[in-house]
Amino acid sequence: MALGMTALGDTEHSNYACAEVVLSRDAAFEEGDVIACQAGWQDYQIISSADAAIGYPPASEPTKALNRTNSQWTYVFRPAMVRMWPSEVLMEMFGTSGMTAYFGMRQCGPIMPSDAVLVAGATGSVGSIAARLTRVAGAYIVGLAGGEDRCTWAWQILGLDDCIDYRASDLPDRLRHALPDGIDVYSDGVGGPLTKTVVSMMNRNGQLFAYGSAAAFYADRIHAPKERPTLRRMFGISDEVEALLKERHIKSESWMGKSQGRVGQGSSKGSVAERM
């Protein structure tokens, strides 16, 4: 809303939602199915398997075949999953946050035990999962979070080796102290100036996984762009950062935090692909 993409009085129909089918005339859905879909902030909505995704590129043919719909967002959860987990777990771990963290880290990785990994937004929905995946991989991991309480939580609950307040005035010094051998992998859910600060400290042949722009959302003043920025610009990858990535031969992947798509760029060329 602050960026002018949703007008006052409207609802944003591109939201990710978990819903129960109460009535169906669509062969893809049966009454009682629990489905993932895009929906507004409302109790009831008409969903069609023929509808394409709202605000995102068309789904690939394999995705359509897998989902039995024309949208990468719309599909029926397996009954066994619905029996095992509540809707919040289906939406979080098996929805946008979990899928972004899991496939994003895999696409950017693989994470090796020898890697030194920095995770920004380590206490967020995606960052916390990315942090745990990194811990499972056996890598050395440092988190960035907003405030002492969150850093303590990340250290005690997520099992990070260290956690730093990203708002600290001496952040570069703290990063150098926590990561004396440099940064091999950076999971970035913050964007903004922080991205440039960290990328300038990354090792050659490193990996950047960018999926969010919390710095813009929580800024004191939000500057609405004249047109929708590219995904990489939204996530803090400016021309200056692009030059640093190329100079240091850092592989970079930009993933939509609440979507099913990505824009990936290596050291010299880019590609566009869809996530299944």
C-alpha positions as CSV (number, residue, x, y, z in Angstrom):
1,M,0.0,0.0,0.0
2,A,2.8,2.4,0.9
3,L,4.4,1.8,-2.5
4,G,1.1,2.7,-4.2
5,M,0.6,-0.8,-5.6
6,T,-2.7,-1.4,-3.8
7,A,-5.2,1.4,-3.7
8,L,-7.1,2.4,-0.5
9,G,-10.4,0.4,-0.3
10,D,-9.0,-2.5,-2.4
11,T,-7.9,-5.9,-1.3
12,E,-4.7,-7.4,-2.6
13,H,-5.7,-10.6,-4.5
14,S,-2.1,-11.7,-5.0
15,N,-1.8,-12.8,-1.4
16,Y,-0.8,-16.4,-0.6
17,A,-3.7,-18.1,1.1
18,C,-4.7,-21.5,2.5
19,A,-8.4,-22.3,2.0
20,E,-11.0,-25.0,2.4
21,V,-13.3,-25.7,-0.6
22,V,-16.9,-25.4,0.5
23,L,-18.5,-25.8,-2.9
24,S,-17.1,-26.8,-6.2
25,R,-18.1,-26.9,-9.9
26,D,-14.4,-27.3,-10.9
27,A,-13.0,-30.7,-11.7
28,A,-9.7,-29.9,-10.1
29,F,-11.2,-29.3,-6.6
30,E,-13.6,-31.4,-4.4
31,E,-15.6,-30.1,-1.5
32,G,-13.5,-30.4,1.7
33,D,-10.2,-30.1,-0.1
34,V,-7.6,-27.8,1.6
35,I,-5.9,-25.8,-1.1
36,A,-3.2,-23.2,-1.6
37,C,-4.3,-20.2,-3.7
38,Q,-4.2,-16.5,-4.1
39,A,-6.9,-14.6,-2.3
40,G,-7.8,-11.3,-0.8
41,W,-8.3,-10.5,2.9
42,Q,-11.8,-12.0,3.0
43,D,-13.7,-15.0,4.2
44,Y,-14.9,-16.4,0.8
45,Q,-13.6,-16.2,-2.7
46,I,-14.2,-17.9,-6.0
47,I,-11.2,-19.8,-7.2
48,S,-10.8,-21.4,-10.7
49,S,-8.2,-23.9,-11.8
50,A,-8.2,-22.1,-15.2
51,D,-7.0,-18.8,-13.7
52,A,-3.3,-17.8,-14.1
53,A,-1.3,-16.4,-11.3
54,I,-2.0,-12.8,-10.3
55,G,1.0,-10.5,-10.7
56,Y,3.5,-13.2,-11.6
57,P,4.8,-14.9,-14.8
58,P,2.8,-17.7,-16.4
59,A,3.3,-21.2,-14.9
60,S,5.5,-23.7,-16.8
61,E,3.9,-26.7,-18.4
62,P,5.4,-29.1,-15.8
63,T,4.0,-27.0,-13.0
64,K,0.6,-26.9,-14.6
65,A,0.6,-30.7,-14.9
66,L,1.8,-31.1,-11.3
67,N,-0.8,-28.7,-9.9
68,R,-3.6,-29.6,-12.3
69,T,-4.2,-25.8,-12.5
70,N,-2.9,-22.9,-14.6
71,S,-1.2,-21.3,-11.7
72,Q,1.9,-22.1,-9.7
73,W,0.1,-20.8,-6.7
74,T,-3.0,-22.9,-6.9
75,Y,-3.0,-26.6,-5.9
76,V,-4.6,-29.1,-3.5
77,F,-2.6,-30.1,-0.4
78,R,-2.2,-33.8,-0.1
79,P,-4.8,-35.2,2.4
80,A,-2.0,-36.8,4.5
81,M,-0.3,-33.4,4.9
82,V,-3.6,-31.9,6.0
83,R,-4.1,-34.6,8.6
84,M,-0.5,-34.2,10.0
85,W,-0.2,-30.4,10.1
86,P,-2.4,-27.4,10.8
87,S,-2.9,-24.7,8.2
88,E,-0.2,-22.4,9.5
89,V,2.4,-25.1,9.0
90,L,1.1,-25.8,5.5
91,M,1.3,-22.1,4.7
92,E,4.7,-21.5,6.4
93,M,6.9,-24.7,6.1
94,F,5.3,-26.1,3.0
95,G,4.3,-22.7,1.6
96,T,6.1,-19.5,0.6
97,S,8.6,-19.2,3.5
98,G,9.7,-22.8,3.6
99,M,9.9,-23.2,-0.1
100,T,11.8,-19.9,-0.6
101,A,14.3,-20.9,2.1
102,Y,14.7,-24.5,0.9
103,F,14.9,-24.1,-2.8
104,G,16.6,-20.7,-2.6
105,M,19.5,-22.1,-0.5
106,R,19.7,-25.2,-2.7
107,Q,19.8,-23.1,-5.9
108,C,22.3,-20.7,-4.4
109,G,24.3,-23.5,-2.8
110,P,24.9,-26.3,-2.0
111,I,26.0,-25.2,1.4
112,M,29.2,-27.0,2.4
113,P,30.5,-27.6,6.0
114,S,33.6,-25.5,5.1
115,D,31.4,-22.4,4.3
116,A,31.1,-19.3,6.4
117,V,27.5,-18.2,6.1
118,L,25.8,-15.0,7.0
119,V,22.0,-14.9,7.3
120,A,20.3,-11.5,7.5
121,G,16.8,-11.4,8.9
122,A,17.7,-14.5,10.8
123,T,14.6,-14.4,13.1
124,G,12.2,-13.9,10.2
125,S,10.0,-16.4,8.6
126,V,12.4,-17.3,5.7
127,G,15.6,-16.4,7.4
128,S,15.0,-18.6,10.4
129,I,14.4,-21.6,8.1
130,A,17.5,-20.7,6.0
131,A,19.5,-20.5,9.2
132,R,18.4,-24.0,10.4
133,L,19.1,-25.5,6.9
134,T,22.6,-24.0,7.2
135,R,23.1,-25.4,10.6
136,V,22.0,-28.9,9.4
137,A,24.5,-28.6,6.6
138,G,27.2,-28.2,9.2
139,A,28.5,-24.8,8.1
140,Y,29.7,-21.9,10.4
141,I,26.8,-19.5,10.6
142,V,26.4,-15.9,11.8
143,G,23.0,-14.2,11.9
144,L,21.9,-10.6,11.6
145,A,18.8,-9.5,13.6
146,G,17.2,-6.4,14.9
147,G,18.1,-6.0,18.6
148,E,19.7,-7.9,21.5
149,D,16.6,-10.0,22.3
150,R,16.2,-11.3,18.8
151,C,19.9,-12.0,18.5
152,T,19.7,-14.0,21.8
153,W,16.8,-15.9,20.5
154,A,18.6,-16.7,17.2
155,W,21.7,-17.9,19.2
156,Q,19.8,-20.0,21.7
157,I,16.9,-21.4,19.7
158,L,18.3,-21.6,16.1
159,G,21.8,-22.7,17.3
160,L,23.7,-20.0,15.4
161,D,27.4,-19.6,16.1
162,D,26.9,-15.9,16.6
163,C,24.3,-13.2,15.9
164,I,24.8,-9.4,15.4
165,D,22.5,-6.5,15.6
166,Y,22.4,-5.3,12.0
167,R,21.7,-1.7,13.2
168,A,25.0,-1.5,15.1
169,S,27.1,1.6,14.2
170,D,30.2,-0.6,14.0
171,L,28.6,-3.4,12.0
172,P,31.6,-3.9,9.6
173,D,33.9,-4.3,12.5
174,R,31.6,-6.8,14.2
175,L,31.2,-8.8,11.0
176,R,35.0,-9.0,10.5
177,H,35.4,-10.2,14.1
178,A,32.6,-12.8,13.7
179,L,33.8,-13.9,10.2
180,P,37.5,-13.4,10.2
181,D,38.0,-15.5,7.0
182,G,35.3,-13.6,5.1
183,I,31.8,-14.5,4.0
184,D,31.2,-17.4,1.5
185,V,27.4,-17.4,1.4
186,Y,25.0,-14.5,2.2
187,S,21.3,-15.1,2.7
188,D,19.8,-11.6,2.4
189,G,16.2,-10.9,3.5
190,V,16.9,-7.2,4.3
191,G,18.3,-5.5,1.2
192,G,19.0,-1.8,1.2
193,P,22.4,-0.4,2.1
194,L,23.1,-3.6,4.1
195,T,23.5,-5.6,0.9
196,K,26.3,-3.4,-0.3
197,T,28.1,-3.5,3.1
198,V,28.0,-7.3,3.2
199,V,28.8,-7.9,-0.5
200,S,31.9,-5.7,-0.2
201,M,33.1,-8.1,2.5
202,M,32.3,-11.4,0.6
203,N,35.0,-13.8,-0.6
204,R,35.6,-14.4,-4.3
205,N,33.4,-17.1,-5.8
206,G,30.9,-16.6,-3.0
207,Q,27.1,-16.9,-3.2
208,L,24.4,-14.4,-2.6
209,F,20.8,-15.5,-2.0
210,A,18.5,-12.4,-2.0
211,Y,14.8,-12.8,-1.2
212,G,13.5,-9.8,0.7
213,S,13.6,-6.0,1.2
214,A,12.8,-5.5,4.9
215,A,15.0,-2.4,4.9
216,A,12.6,-0.7,2.6
217,F,9.4,-1.8,4.3
218,Y,10.6,-0.7,7.8
219,A,12.3,2.5,6.8
220,D,11.3,5.8,8.4
221,R,10.3,7.1,5.0
222,I,9.1,5.0,2.1
223,H,9.8,6.4,-1.3
224,A,7.2,5.2,-3.8
225,P,8.9,4.4,-7.2
226,K,7.4,5.8,-10.4
227,E,7.2,2.2,-11.7
228,R,7.6,-1.2,-10.2
229,P,11.3,-1.9,-9.7
230,T,13.0,-5.1,-10.9
231,L,13.3,-7.9,-8.4
232,R,17.0,-7.4,-8.0
233,R,16.6,-3.6,-7.4
234,M,13.9,-4.3,-4.8
235,F,16.3,-6.5,-2.9
236,G,19.1,-4.0,-2.7
237,I,21.2,-5.2,-5.7
238,S,22.1,-1.8,-7.2
239,D,24.4,-1.1,-10.1
240,E,27.2,-0.7,-7.6
241,V,26.4,-4.1,-6.0
242,E,26.1,-5.7,-9.4
243,A,29.7,-4.4,-10.2
244,L,31.0,-5.9,-7.0
245,L,29.3,-9.3,-7.7
246,K,30.9,-9.4,-11.1
247,E,34.3,-8.3,-9.9
248,R,34.4,-11.0,-7.2
249,H,32.7,-13.6,-9.3
250,I,29.9,-14.0,-6.8
251,K,26.9,-16.2,-7.9
252,S,23.7,-14.4,-7.1
253,E,20.1,-15.5,-7.0
254,S,17.1,-13.3,-6.4
255,W,14.0,-15.1,-5.3
256,M,10.6,-13.6,-4.6
257,G,9.9,-14.0,-0.9
258,K,6.2,-14.6,-1.5
259,S,6.1,-16.1,-5.0
260,Q,7.1,-19.0,-7.2
261,G,9.7,-17.3,-9.3
262,R,13.3,-16.3,-9.3
263,V,15.8,-14.2,-11.3
264,G,19.3,-15.7,-11.2
265,Q,22.5,-14.1,-12.3
266,G,26.0,-15.4,-12.4
267,S,29.1,-13.3,-12.8
268,S,28.4,-12.3,-16.4
269,K,25.0,-13.4,-17.6
270,G,21.4,-13.7,-16.3
271,S,18.5,-16.1,-16.7
272,V,14.9,-16.3,-15.7
273,A,13.4,-19.5,-14.4
274,E,10.3,-20.6,-12.6
275,R,10.4,-22.5,-9.3
276,M,8.1,-25.6,-9.1
